[in-house]
Amino acid sequence: MRPSAASRFDFDPSLHETELLAMIQEIDRIEVLEPSTFEELLRRFPKDGRGFFSKSEIIRGFRYLTATRQWQGDEAAFLEKVRMKPIRTLSGVAPVTVLTKPFPCPGECIFCPSDVRMPKSYLSDEPGAQRAAQHQFDPYLQTLARLVSYRHTGHRSDKVELIILGGTWSSYPEGYQIWFVKRCFEAMNDFAEVLDGWQPDLTARPRVDFRALLERVDGRDLERRYNQIVSEFDGGEGDDETASWGQLEGVQAANEAARARCVGLVIETRPDSLDLDETMRLRRLGVTKIQIGIQSLSDRVLELNRRGHDVGTTRRAFRWLRQAGFKVHAHWMPNLYGSDPTSDADDYERLFSDPDFRPDELKIYPCSLIESAELMAYYEDGRWRPYEHDELLGLLRHCLLATPEYCRLTRVIRDIPGTDIIAGNRSTNFRQIVEADLAASGARQRDIRAREVRSEEIRRDELALCQTVYETSVGREIFLQYVTGDDRLAAFLRLSLPSTPVAIDEITESAMIREVHTYGRLVAIGERETGPSQHLGLGRSLIDRAAELAHAAGFADLAVISSVGTRRYYRRLGFTDDALYQHRPLGQ
């Protein structure tokens, strides 16, 4: 069931027609809207004679005036001038991050924050966590609110990467997981009505309000631990928080043609939660990428920090994920108890020199001291200390330069508010500090994020098709990429050619496309333009090349770990549906 039609977005453009029309006319005359010019316009055309319009209100005003025929203009050109935070959709998709509710965690890591108002390891002051708490962890409201926000700030949301965070996903009850994913898909499906003028009610009506939980965990005195407090406050899975596989499959099928399609589904879990049954179940949910907390590749460090698993478990988890075709997004933590800058640098190099690892994406999260973490006691008695600024700068400089071209460094510092950090780095822009230091020395990064074309105008004849080949625990990996003359990345494809037996019956004899990504600003499904890389047919060309390479390697079938929202695209390219993957026969 959808919420009622009442709206929390109480801005009414009809009450400000004169000011909005005058401002929009001025913006239309300006070729490039500089920040100083925009600020001057806000002062010239105040809201209610005294305040300032927000960009989202101006965008909503433009759409209202166009719909009421008071203004005729090119919405795409207008949005290009005033769009808020354009970098959010420059990767080609609109990321929508939602959090699961607080729930007992199977781990006992000494470095992990224990904010009982949040799922384990998250803090209530983090931006994404604040949005989740506002909607009381309701998956439907979180998803719909984010889509509405994109709409109001001038971003398209035709292609959505749904990112489900919140501790160890695999530890939640299966019924809750199915229900959570189902409700997210229902929000994406219902978003079409928002585009047609429906005003949703985004007011949360929680079964359990975790904001009312006043008890806190003190890392120096763990008489009351996170799991105990959360379990007592929330009695467990309610009848309103469960769904069946059949119900999920129904909303997934509807999403194939929705105006907000899920082109990627991400969850996060632990290495010791993964085996064959779990990977297949995740695939049935529609998952395409796994965020996995590996933290360290040292058994000694893992044991000292009570991580609960060894490096061998991480090796097995990577192998399961690669066999199933998932994109592997690892989390790695320097400055853990028992490590030092030198051993951390060696650990990072092992991450890419050892074929058992070699993640596709990576978050580097230097350990920060949070009051609710058990590490507090280690800090106070001198057993652990945070790295000094220059130590951390030197280590991260080494890490950024050691990251290969097939890996994307999505984050280098976790976005924890400085007020929550007792000791350790408080600069959330430390990545920029490291990158500026590298640039000053003439060093050049090679990871994916550092080479993306983003909003650059490019022509097909400027691009060259290159490939990087490397070994993994399951076989040969080919990283195909279209690059410009100065090595800017326009598109890439990950092709896996297994050389070891695959335990999943459906793909025992298949080569696997694990990811296809084209950069450039997100555009509407079916839209065509010249310039941005998403419109140059690069994805189709990469898939055809992958089919040639797979056939030459002796494979008769090419599988793809497609998302729900890309199934139709792959069908047009000759792929047919099976239980968990789509397949294209080779050599016929």
TORFISE-127234 format. One record per residue (C-alpha): x, y, z. Coordinates in steps of 0.2 Angstrom, whole numbers, plus 5000, padded with zeros to 4 digits. Layout:
REM TORFISE-127234
+------+------+------+
|    u |    v |    w |
+------+------+------+
|    X |    Y |    Z |
...
+------+------+------+
***
This chain:
REM TORFISE-127234
+------+------+------+
|    u |    v |    w |
+------+------+------+
| 5000 | 5000 | 5000 |
| 5006 | 5018 | 4996 |
| 5005 | 5031 | 5009 |
| 4991 | 5044 | 5007 |
| 4992 | 5058 | 4995 |
| 4995 | 5071 | 5008 |
| 5012 | 5080 | 5005 |
| 5026 | 5085 | 5016 |
| 5033 | 5096 | 5002 |
| 5022 | 5111 | 5005 |
| 5030 | 5123 | 4993 |
| 5016 | 5129 | 4981 |
| 5023 | 5137 | 4965 |
| 5006 | 5145 | 4961 |
| 5008 | 5157 | 4976 |
| 5024 | 5164 | 4968 |
| 5020 | 5165 | 4949 |
| 5026 | 5182 | 4946 |
| 5043 | 5181 | 4955 |
| 5047 | 5164 | 4948 |
| 5042 | 5169 | 4930 |
| 5053 | 5184 | 4931 |
| 5068 | 5174 | 4938 |
| 5066 | 5160 | 4925 |
| 5066 | 5173 | 4911 |
| 5082 | 5180 | 4917 |
| 5090 | 5163 | 4919 |
| 5085 | 5159 | 4901 |
| 5094 | 5174 | 4894 |
| 5110 | 5169 | 4903 |
| 5122 | 5156 | 4893 |
| 5131 | 5150 | 4909 |
| 5124 | 5153 | 4926 |
| 5139 | 5157 | 4937 |
| 5136 | 5156 | 4956 |
| 5138 | 5175 | 4959 |
| 5125 | 5178 | 4945 |
| 5113 | 5166 | 4953 |
| 5115 | 5174 | 4970 |
| 5112 | 5191 | 4963 |
| 5095 | 5184 | 4955 |
| 5090 | 5177 | 4971 |
| 5092 | 5194 | 4979 |
| 5083 | 5203 | 4965 |
| 5068 | 5191 | 4965 |
| 5065 | 5187 | 4984 |
| 5053 | 5174 | 4990 |
| 5038 | 5183 | 4999 |
| 5048 | 5199 | 4997 |
| 5061 | 5194 | 5010 |
| 5067 | 5176 | 5008 |
| 5077 | 5166 | 4995 |
| 5070 | 5153 | 4983 |
| 5080 | 5136 | 4984 |
| 5085 | 5128 | 4968 |
| 5073 | 5114 | 4970 |
| 5059 | 5127 | 4972 |
| 5065 | 5136 | 4956 |
| 5065 | 5119 | 4947 |
| 5047 | 5115 | 4953 |
| 5042 | 5133 | 4948 |
| 5049 | 5130 | 4930 |
| 5039 | 5114 | 4928 |
| 5023 | 5122 | 4935 |
| 5024 | 5137 | 4924 |
| 5027 | 5126 | 4909 |
| 5013 | 5114 | 4913 |
| 5001 | 5130 | 4915 |
| 5007 | 5137 | 4898 |
| 5014 | 5153 | 4906 |
| 5031 | 5148 | 4900 |
| 5038 | 5139 | 4886 |
| 5056 | 5133 | 4887 |
| 5068 | 5118 | 4886 |
| 5068 | 5109 | 4902 |
| 5084 | 5099 | 4899 |
| 5093 | 5115 | 4895 |
| 5086 | 5124 | 4910 |
| 5091 | 5110 | 4922 |
| 5108 | 5110 | 4915 |
| 5111 | 5127 | 4921 |
| 5103 | 5126 | 4938 |
| 5105 | 5107 | 4943 |
| 5110 | 5104 | 4961 |
| 5126 | 5094 | 4964 |
| 5127 | 5087 | 4946 |
| 5141 | 5075 | 4951 |
| 5128 | 5064 | 4959 |
| 5122 | 5057 | 4943 |
| 5138 | 5059 | 4932 |
| 5143 | 5041 | 4934 |
| 5128 | 5036 | 4924 |
| 5115 | 5031 | 4937 |
| 5106 | 5039 | 4951 |
| 5112 | 5031 | 4968 |
| 5098 | 5028 | 4981 |
| 5105 | 5023 | 4998 |
| 5093 | 5016 | 5011 |
| 5097 | 5008 | 5028 |
| 5090 | 4993 | 5037 |
| 5083 | 4995 | 5055 |
| 5095 | 4992 | 5070 |
| 5097 | 4973 | 5072 |
| 5109 | 4962 | 5082 |
| 5126 | 4959 | 5073 |
| 5136 | 4943 | 5073 |
| 5152 | 4952 | 5075 |
| 5161 | 4958 | 5090 |
| 5174 | 4970 | 5082 |
| 5183 | 4981 | 5095 |
| 5183 | 4996 | 5082 |
| 5165 | 4996 | 5078 |
| 5153 | 5010 | 5083 |
| 5138 | 5004 | 5093 |
| 5125 | 5018 | 5091 |
| 5109 | 5008 | 5096 |
| 5098 | 5020 | 5087 |
| 5106 | 5014 | 5071 |
| 5111 | 4998 | 5062 |
| 5128 | 4991 | 5068 |
| 5143 | 5002 | 5063 |
| 5132 | 5017 | 5058 |
| 5131 | 5034 | 5068 |
| 5115 | 5044 | 5069 |
| 5125 | 5060 | 5064 |
| 5130 | 5053 | 5047 |
| 5120 | 5061 | 5032 |
| 5113 | 5045 | 5025 |
| 5109 | 5038 | 5043 |
| 5100 | 5055 | 5046 |
| 5089 | 5052 | 5031 |
| 5085 | 5034 | 5036 |
| 5080 | 5040 | 5054 |
| 5069 | 5053 | 5047 |
| 5059 | 5039 | 5038 |
| 5061 | 5027 | 5053 |
| 5070 | 5014 | 5042 |
| 5055 | 5012 | 5031 |
| 5061 | 5005 | 5014 |
| 5047 | 5012 | 5004 |
| 5048 | 5030 | 5011 |
| 5067 | 5031 | 5011 |
| 5067 | 5026 | 4992 |
| 5053 | 5037 | 4987 |
| 5059 | 5052 | 4996 |
| 5076 | 5050 | 4988 |
| 5068 | 5049 | 4971 |
| 5057 | 5064 | 4975 |
| 5073 | 5074 | 4980 |
| 5082 | 5070 | 4964 |
| 5066 | 5076 | 4955 |
| 5065 | 5092 | 4964 |
| 5084 | 5095 | 4962 |
| 5084 | 5093 | 4943 |
| 5091 | 5075 | 4942 |
| 5084 | 5061 | 4931 |
| 5081 | 5045 | 4940 |
| 5077 | 5033 | 4926 |
| 5091 | 5022 | 4931 |
| 5093 | 5018 | 4949 |
| 5107 | 5010 | 4959 |
| 5099 | 5004 | 4975 |
| 5111 | 5003 | 4989 |
| 5105 | 4994 | 5004 |
| 5116 | 4997 | 5019 |
| 5115 | 4994 | 5038 |
| 5127 | 4981 | 5045 |
| 5127 | 4963 | 5040 |
| 5113 | 4960 | 5028 |
| 5114 | 4941 | 5029 |
| 5110 | 4941 | 5048 |
| 5093 | 4948 | 5045 |
| 5078 | 4936 | 5044 |
| 5075 | 4931 | 5026 |
| 5057 | 4937 | 5027 |
| 5063 | 4954 | 5032 |
| 5075 | 4955 | 5018 |
| 5062 | 4950 | 5005 |
| 5050 | 4963 | 5012 |
| 5063 | 4976 | 5012 |
| 5069 | 4974 | 4994 |
| 5050 | 4972 | 4989 |
| 5046 | 4989 | 4997 |
| 5060 | 4997 | 4988 |
| 5054 | 4991 | 4971 |
| 5037 | 4996 | 4975 |
| 5043 | 5014 | 4978 |
| 5052 | 5014 | 4962 |
| 5037 | 5008 | 4953 |
| 5025 | 5021 | 4961 |
| 5037 | 5035 | 4957 |
| 5029 | 5036 | 4940 |
| 5014 | 5044 | 4948 |
| 5025 | 5057 | 4956 |
| 5031 | 5061 | 4939 |
| 5013 | 5063 | 4934 |
| 5009 | 5075 | 4948 |
| 5006 | 5064 | 4963 |
| 5011 | 5072 | 4979 |
| 5016 | 5057 | 4991 |
| 5015 | 5057 | 5010 |
| 5033 | 5054 | 5016 |
| 5028 | 5054 | 5035 |
| 5035 | 5039 | 5044 |
| 5023 | 5028 | 5054 |
| 5036 | 5016 | 5062 |
| 5032 | 5000 | 5071 |
| 5046 | 5004 | 5083 |
| 5053 | 5021 | 5085 |
| 5072 | 5019 | 5088 |
| 5073 | 5038 | 5091 |
| 5065 | 5034 | 5108 |
| 5079 | 5023 | 5113 |
| 5089 | 5033 | 5126 |
| 5101 | 5020 | 5132 |
| 5119 | 5022 | 5125 |
| 5134 | 5010 | 5124 |
| 5150 | 5016 | 5132 |
| 5165 | 5007 | 5124 |
| 5175 | 5009 | 5141 |
| 5161 | 5000 | 5151 |
| 5152 | 4986 | 5141 |
| 5141 | 4979 | 5154 |
| 5126 | 4983 | 5142 |
| 5131 | 4979 | 5124 |
| 5123 | 4984 | 5107 |
| 5115 | 4967 | 5103 |
| 5106 | 4966 | 5120 |
| 5099 | 4983 | 5120 |
| 5093 | 4982 | 5102 |
| 5085 | 4965 | 5105 |
| 5076 | 4971 | 5120 |
| 5069 | 4987 | 5112 |
| 5063 | 4978 | 5096 |
| 5054 | 4962 | 5098 |
| 5060 | 4956 | 5081 |
| 5052 | 4953 | 5064 |
| 5034 | 4959 | 5064 |
| 5020 | 4952 | 5053 |
| 5021 | 4969 | 5043 |
| 5039 | 4966 | 5039 |
| 5039 | 4950 | 5030 |
| 5035 | 4945 | 5012 |
| 5036 | 4930 | 5000 |
| 5047 | 4926 | 4985 |
| 5032 | 4927 | 4974 |
| 5027 | 4944 | 4980 |
| 5045 | 4950 | 4977 |
| 5046 | 4943 | 4959 |
| 5029 | 4952 | 4955 |
| 5036 | 4969 | 4959 |
| 5052 | 4965 | 4950 |
| 5043 | 4961 | 4934 |
| 5034 | 4977 | 4935 |
| 5050 | 4987 | 4937 |
| 5057 | 4981 | 4921 |
| 5046 | 4994 | 4912 |
| 5045 | 5007 | 4926 |
| 5050 | 5025 | 4924 |
| 5063 | 5022 | 4939 |
| 5071 | 5006 | 4935 |
| 5083 | 4997 | 4946 |
| 5099 | 4995 | 4936 |
| 5110 | 4989 | 4951 |
| 5106 | 4982 | 4968 |
| 5119 | 4982 | 4982 |
| 5120 | 4975 | 4999 |
| 5134 | 4973 | 5012 |
| 5139 | 4958 | 5022 |
| 5153 | 4949 | 5031 |
| 5165 | 4936 | 5023 |
| 5159 | 4923 | 5036 |
| 5141 | 4925 | 5030 |
| 5144 | 4919 | 5012 |
| 5143 | 4901 | 5005 |
| 5135 | 4894 | 4990 |
| 5117 | 4894 | 4996 |
| 5119 | 4912 | 5002 |
| 5126 | 4918 | 4985 |
| 5112 | 4910 | 4976 |
| 5099 | 4918 | 4988 |
| 5107 | 4935 | 4985 |
| 5106 | 4933 | 4967 |
| 5087 | 4928 | 4968 |
| 5084 | 4944 | 4977 |
| 5091 | 4953 | 4962 |
| 5108 | 4958 | 4970 |
| 5122 | 4963 | 4958 |
| 5135 | 4970 | 4969 |
| 5142 | 4965 | 4986 |
| 5150 | 4977 | 4999 |
| 5161 | 4965 | 5009 |
| 5170 | 4971 | 5025 |
| 5187 | 4962 | 5024 |
| 5196 | 4976 | 5035 |
| 5213 | 4967 | 5035 |
| 5223 | 4953 | 5026 |
| 5232 | 4949 | 5042 |
| 5226 | 4935 | 5053 |
| 5235 | 4942 | 5068 |
| 5227 | 4959 | 5066 |
| 5210 | 4951 | 5063 |
| 5212 | 4941 | 5079 |
| 5218 | 4956 | 5089 |
| 5202 | 4966 | 5083 |
| 5190 | 4951 | 5087 |
| 5184 | 4952 | 5069 |
| 5177 | 4934 | 5070 |
| 5185 | 4926 | 5054 |
| 5202 | 4924 | 5046 |
| 5209 | 4928 | 5030 |
| 5205 | 4911 | 5023 |
| 5187 | 4915 | 5025 |
| 5189 | 4931 | 5015 |
| 5197 | 4921 | 5001 |
| 5183 | 4908 | 5001 |
| 5170 | 4923 | 5001 |
| 5179 | 4931 | 4986 |
| 5179 | 4915 | 4977 |
| 5160 | 4912 | 4979 |
| 5156 | 4930 | 4974 |
| 5167 | 4929 | 4958 |
| 5159 | 4912 | 4953 |
| 5142 | 4920 | 4955 |
| 5147 | 4935 | 4944 |
| 5145 | 4948 | 4958 |
| 5154 | 4964 | 4958 |
| 5165 | 4964 | 4973 |
| 5166 | 4981 | 4983 |
| 5178 | 4978 | 4997 |
| 5180 | 4988 | 5013 |
| 5198 | 4989 | 5020 |
| 5204 | 4998 | 5036 |
| 5221 | 5004 | 5040 |
| 5226 | 5009 | 5058 |
| 5218 | 4995 | 5066 |
| 5224 | 4989 | 5083 |
| 5240 | 4979 | 5080 |
| 5245 | 4987 | 5063 |
| 5256 | 5001 | 5058 |
| 5259 | 5012 | 5042 |
| 5272 | 5000 | 5035 |
| 5262 | 4984 | 5038 |
| 5246 | 4993 | 5031 |
| 5256 | 4997 | 5015 |
| 5261 | 4979 | 5013 |
| 5243 | 4974 | 5017 |
| 5236 | 4985 | 5003 |
| 5249 | 4979 | 4990 |
| 5243 | 4961 | 4994 |
| 5225 | 4966 | 4991 |
| 5230 | 4967 | 4972 |
| 5245 | 4956 | 4970 |
| 5236 | 4941 | 4977 |
| 5224 | 4933 | 4964 |
| 5212 | 4928 | 4978 |
| 5207 | 4946 | 4981 |
| 5209 | 4960 | 4968 |
| 5192 | 4969 | 4971 |
| 5182 | 4978 | 4958 |
| 5179 | 4993 | 4970 |
| 5186 | 4998 | 4986 |
| 5182 | 5009 | 5001 |
| 5197 | 5014 | 5012 |
| 5191 | 5018 | 5030 |
| 5206 | 5023 | 5042 |
| 5201 | 5018 | 5059 |
| 5193 | 5032 | 5069 |
| 5189 | 5031 | 5088 |
| 5171 | 5032 | 5092 |
| 5166 | 5033 | 5110 |
| 5154 | 5018 | 5109 |
| 5168 | 5007 | 5102 |
| 5177 | 4995 | 5113 |
| 5193 | 5002 | 5106 |
| 5191 | 5017 | 5118 |
| 5198 | 5006 | 5132 |
| 5213 | 5002 | 5121 |
| 5216 | 5020 | 5117 |
| 5215 | 5026 | 5135 |
| 5228 | 5013 | 5142 |
| 5240 | 5017 | 5127 |
| 5238 | 5000 | 5117 |
| 5231 | 5009 | 5102 |
| 5234 | 5026 | 5094 |
| 5228 | 5035 | 5079 |
| 5240 | 5039 | 5065 |
| 5247 | 5056 | 5064 |
| 5243 | 5067 | 5049 |
| 5259 | 5064 | 5040 |
| 5258 | 5046 | 5043 |
| 5241 | 5044 | 5036 |
| 5245 | 5056 | 5021 |
| 5260 | 5045 | 5017 |
| 5250 | 5029 | 5018 |
| 5235 | 5035 | 5008 |
| 5247 | 5042 | 4995 |
| 5255 | 5025 | 4993 |
| 5237 | 5017 | 4992 |
| 5231 | 5028 | 4979 |
| 5246 | 5026 | 4968 |
| 5245 | 5007 | 4970 |
| 5227 | 5005 | 4965 |
| 5226 | 4997 | 4948 |
| 5216 | 5003 | 4933 |
| 5202 | 4990 | 4935 |
| 5197 | 4995 | 4953 |
| 5187 | 5010 | 4958 |
| 5191 | 5019 | 4974 |
| 5174 | 5025 | 4979 |
| 5179 | 5032 | 4996 |
| 5195 | 5035 | 5005 |
| 5188 | 5043 | 5021 |
| 5172 | 5038 | 5030 |
| 5160 | 5053 | 5031 |
| 5159 | 5053 | 5050 |
| 5155 | 5070 | 5058 |
| 5171 | 5076 | 5068 |
| 5160 | 5079 | 5083 |
| 5158 | 5060 | 5085 |
| 5177 | 5056 | 5083 |
| 5187 | 5055 | 5100 |
| 5204 | 5053 | 5091 |
| 5210 | 5051 | 5073 |
| 5208 | 5060 | 5057 |
| 5193 | 5072 | 5057 |
| 5195 | 5079 | 5040 |
| 5181 | 5071 | 5028 |
| 5190 | 5080 | 5014 |
| 5207 | 5070 | 5017 |
| 5205 | 5062 | 5000 |
| 5207 | 5079 | 4992 |
| 5222 | 5083 | 5003 |
| 5230 | 5067 | 4996 |
| 5226 | 5070 | 4978 |
| 5232 | 5088 | 4979 |
| 5248 | 5081 | 4986 |
| 5250 | 5069 | 4972 |
| 5246 | 5082 | 4959 |
| 5259 | 5093 | 4966 |
| 5272 | 5080 | 4964 |
| 5267 | 5076 | 4947 |
| 5261 | 5058 | 4952 |
| 5246 | 5051 | 4942 |
| 5232 | 5040 | 4949 |
| 5226 | 5026 | 4938 |
| 5210 | 5020 | 4947 |
| 5193 | 5021 | 4938 |
| 5187 | 5036 | 4948 |
| 5202 | 5046 | 4944 |
| 5200 | 5043 | 4925 |
| 5181 | 5044 | 4922 |
| 5176 | 5056 | 4908 |
| 5161 | 5063 | 4919 |
| 5152 | 5077 | 4909 |
| 5166 | 5079 | 4896 |
| 5160 | 5080 | 4877 |
| 5168 | 5066 | 4868 |
| 5167 | 5059 | 4850 |
| 5167 | 5040 | 4846 |
| 5182 | 5042 | 4834 |
| 5192 | 5049 | 4849 |
| 5191 | 5033 | 4859 |
| 5202 | 5017 | 4858 |
| 5197 | 5000 | 4865 |
| 5210 | 4993 | 4877 |
| 5210 | 4978 | 4888 |
| 5219 | 4973 | 4904 |
| 5220 | 4954 | 4908 |
| 5223 | 4948 | 4926 |
| 5221 | 4931 | 4935 |
| 5208 | 4929 | 4949 |
| 5204 | 4914 | 4960 |
| 5192 | 4907 | 4947 |
| 5201 | 4911 | 4931 |
| 5205 | 4925 | 4919 |
| 5197 | 4942 | 4920 |
| 5197 | 4954 | 4905 |
| 5194 | 4972 | 4909 |
| 5188 | 4980 | 4893 |
| 5188 | 4999 | 4892 |
| 5185 | 5013 | 4880 |
| 5198 | 5027 | 4883 |
| 5202 | 5044 | 4876 |
| 5219 | 5049 | 4870 |
| 5224 | 5056 | 4887 |
| 5217 | 5040 | 4895 |
| 5200 | 5046 | 4901 |
| 5188 | 5032 | 4904 |
| 5172 | 5032 | 4894 |
| 5165 | 5015 | 4897 |
| 5171 | 4998 | 4903 |
| 5166 | 4979 | 4904 |
| 5171 | 4966 | 4916 |
| 5172 | 4949 | 4908 |
| 5176 | 4933 | 4918 |
| 5183 | 4917 | 4909 |
| 5182 | 4904 | 4923 |
| 5196 | 4890 | 4922 |
| 5190 | 4881 | 4938 |
| 5173 | 4872 | 4941 |
| 5159 | 4883 | 4945 |
| 5147 | 4876 | 4958 |
| 5131 | 4885 | 4951 |
| 5123 | 4873 | 4939 |
| 5116 | 4887 | 4928 |
| 5133 | 4894 | 4923 |
| 5144 | 4879 | 4924 |
| 5149 | 4881 | 4906 |
| 5147 | 4900 | 4904 |
| 5159 | 4915 | 4902 |
| 5152 | 4929 | 4913 |
| 5149 | 4948 | 4910 |
| 5150 | 4955 | 4928 |
| 5148 | 4973 | 4924 |
| 5145 | 4985 | 4910 |
| 5146 | 5004 | 4914 |
| 5146 | 5019 | 4903 |
| 5150 | 5036 | 4910 |
| 5142 | 5053 | 4907 |
| 5127 | 5062 | 4914 |
| 5112 | 5051 | 4917 |
| 5099 | 5052 | 4903 |
| 5081 | 5046 | 4901 |
| 5079 | 5028 | 4895 |
| 5078 | 5028 | 4876 |
| 5084 | 5046 | 4874 |
| 5097 | 5049 | 4861 |
| 5110 | 5064 | 4860 |
| 5127 | 5067 | 4853 |
| 5141 | 5070 | 4865 |
| 5139 | 5061 | 4882 |
| 5147 | 5044 | 4882 |
| 5130 | 5035 | 4886 |
| 5124 | 5039 | 4869 |
| 5138 | 5032 | 4858 |
| 5133 | 5014 | 4858 |
| 5149 | 5010 | 4869 |
| 5140 | 4997 | 4880 |
| 5133 | 4987 | 4865 |
| 5151 | 4987 | 4857 |
| 5159 | 4981 | 4873 |
| 5146 | 4967 | 4874 |
| 5150 | 4961 | 4856 |
| 5168 | 4962 | 4860 |
| 5166 | 4951 | 4876 |
| 5156 | 4939 | 4866 |
| 5170 | 4937 | 4853 |
| 5183 | 4935 | 4867 |
| 5172 | 4922 | 4876 |
| 5170 | 4912 | 4860 |
| 5188 | 4912 | 4856 |
| 5192 | 4906 | 4873 |
| 5181 | 4890 | 4870 |
| 5165 | 4895 | 4878 |
| 5148 | 4891 | 4870 |
| 5138 | 4903 | 4882 |
| 5139 | 4921 | 4888 |
| 5130 | 4924 | 4904 |
| 5127 | 4941 | 4912 |
| 5123 | 4945 | 4930 |
| 5109 | 4958 | 4924 |
| 5099 | 4968 | 4936 |
| 5080 | 4969 | 4935 |
| 5080 | 4986 | 4926 |
| 5092 | 4980 | 4912 |
| 5084 | 4964 | 4907 |
| 5075 | 4972 | 4892 |
| 5091 | 4979 | 4886 |
| 5100 | 4963 | 4886 |
| 5085 | 4954 | 4878 |
| 5087 | 4966 | 4864 |
| 5105 | 4961 | 4862 |
| 5101 | 4942 | 4860 |
| 5101 | 4937 | 4878 |
| 5087 | 4926 | 4885 |
| 5081 | 4923 | 4903 |
| 5085 | 4909 | 4914 |
| 5083 | 4907 | 4933 |
| 5096 | 4919 | 4940 |
| 5105 | 4925 | 4924 |
| 5103 | 4930 | 4906 |
| 5112 | 4920 | 4892 |
| 5118 | 4923 | 4875 |
| 5123 | 4908 | 4864 |
| 5140 | 4910 | 4856 |
| 5147 | 4904 | 4839 |
| 5130 | 4900 | 4831 |
+------+------+------+
***
